[in-house]
Amino acid sequence: MPSVYVYPLPHALTGASLYENLTAGDHDYHFRAELELTERFRAMPQAPPETADMLLVPFMLTQAFTKLRKGRNTPGHAQLLAWNDAVIAAMRGIGSFWDTRRSHHAVFAQRCAGPPFERNGLRSRSVAVGTWPSLWDEPNVTLLCFEPTTLTQMGRGILIPYGVGHGALDERCPGTSHAHGPPAFSAPRKSLLMFAGSIATNPARKPWVEAMTSVGEPECALVLFNPSSRKQHFNPSDLEATLRASSFSVQLKGHVGPRKAIFDSIRCGALPVIASDRTPLPFSDGIDYGEFALRVPERANVTRVLARLARISEQELRARRAAMAAAAHVLDCGPHGGMADAILARFASVAERRIRAVPSGTSTPLPLLDF
């Protein structure tokens, strides 16, 4: 197994405190993987920085960027860039490794961005107002990123999923049931298909929501979020309970790349039905998403999709749920999950530029369902 070294930065510099008052229903909670992965890597045997395969910068830069990017003349902007510079200075205070072994460094990032991969998007808008951290533009650093650069460009780095690990109690998807894991593979589900989200985010969701509303419960279940507040959109227990009670969840594309709801669905036992051609999925070079997830056209006829899903046998459902449970372990960033190992296994290939990114592109890695 490749070795790791986590810089022993002062707690105040790491940004871990940004997550202290966030709950599972908060909009920005889905970036918490950068905190959980840092704790996971820190718990591993630490190699000397002179020889470690990966040197992790334990800076919650995604959450810091989300909280502080406001514009060129705001206090948040100045704090963000000063924080970025202070982290670099602290690493240099520990040793010369940032300068002599920069290609072995990993940094958490919102996007797999940086020149020359993105010219008209989040990075370019942030550069224009002076709110883009220099750590994200270092050409020899590997980004551990939550989103591709754009809908059509992956960028560079290792794509990691939104969401969090299972925690110390290993409560993978309790919902309102107090169970530690999703329902048994053979357990009956109340609903055939569910959707969770806001129709304001993506206009393509509206026809799906309208068709599913027309079909009604229990065959179709909806958990619609309030788009008026970025602070708290939903009750996570209600969302988990609906996922636990559904055989499938429909997933349309998010702003850029995969939605957090895909990974909620996987950990809660609802098989994802991805209605998108541009949804890259983490670690798809090792996880065969086709063993459990399905893909349909974004503008598919919902009635026909429901009829096709209803024809899937119980035997196939159980097999798909078993495959999804194995994938859920790899996608878990917590102390009992396999995501940290999956990152380390791929790090050298990206750091040494044998490949540019994992996955290599933004296409959905699934064949279209025949229906």
C-alpha positions, 0 to 999 in steps of 0.5 A: 500500500502506498504511504502517506504523510499528513502535514501537522498543521495547527488546528486553526490553520486546517479549517476543521472548525468550519464543519463544527456547526454544520448538520447533515441538512446543511447545504455545504455539509456534502463537502465534509469528506475532506474532513473525514478523509483527513482524519482517516489519512492521519490515523494511518501510519505516517511515513517520513515526508522525505519518502512518503508517496503522498503528502496531504495538505490538511486544509479544508479549502473547499469549505473555506472557499465556499464560505469566504468567496465574496468578491475582490474587496470583501473581508472574506476574500482577503481572509481566504487568500491570506489563509491559503498563503499561511498554509503554504508558509506553515508547510515550508516551516516544517521542511522543504518538501513543498518545494522539493517534492511538490508533485507528491502533494494532494490538496482538497478542491471543489473542482478538478480545475486549473489551467488549461482545463477551464477557461469560462467557469467557476475558476475564471469567474473567481480569478476575475474577482481575485478569490481563487486560491493559488493552491488550486493552480499548482500544476504539479499538485494532485487535486482531490476534487468533488466536481469535474471542471465543466460538464465536458472537461474532467480537468486533473485530479482524483474525483471523490464523492460528495457525502460523508462516511458512516461515522464511529457508530457505523450508521450507514443509513439509519433514516427513522429506523435506527438501523445501522445499515440499509434494508436487507437485499431481499427486503420488500420496498414500498415504492418503485421509484423516488426522487429527492431534490429541487426542481429549481436547480435543473429544469429537466427535473420538472417533467420527471417530477410532474410525471411521478406526481401523476402516478402518485404514491406508493409507486412513486415517492418525492422528497422536494427541497425548499430552494429558498434557503441555502442553509437547510434544505431538508430533513436527512432522516426523512430523505434516508427513510424514503430511500430505504423504502424505494427500489430505485432513485432517479438521478438527473445531472447536477450543476456540474457532474454527479449529485450528492443524492447518487451517493445517498442512494447507494449508501441507503440501498436504492438502486440509482437510475441515472438520467444523464449522459454527463455524470462522471462517477468516482473510481469508475476505473475500479467500480463497475457501476453497471452491476447495480446502477441503470442509465436512461435518457434525460428526457425518457418517457417516465411511464415506460421507465417505470414499466421497465423497472417493474419487470426487473426480477427479484433475483436481479434486484438482490444481485444488484443490491449486493454489488452496490453494497460492495461499492458503498464500502469503497465510496465511504470516506469514514474510518471503516470505509475504503475511500482513503485506500482507493485514493492512495491506490490511484495517486501515483498514476495521477501524480506522475502524470501517467494519467490526467484524472480519475475518471478520465472523462465526464461521460456517464460510465453506463450503457443505456437501459433497453426499454 
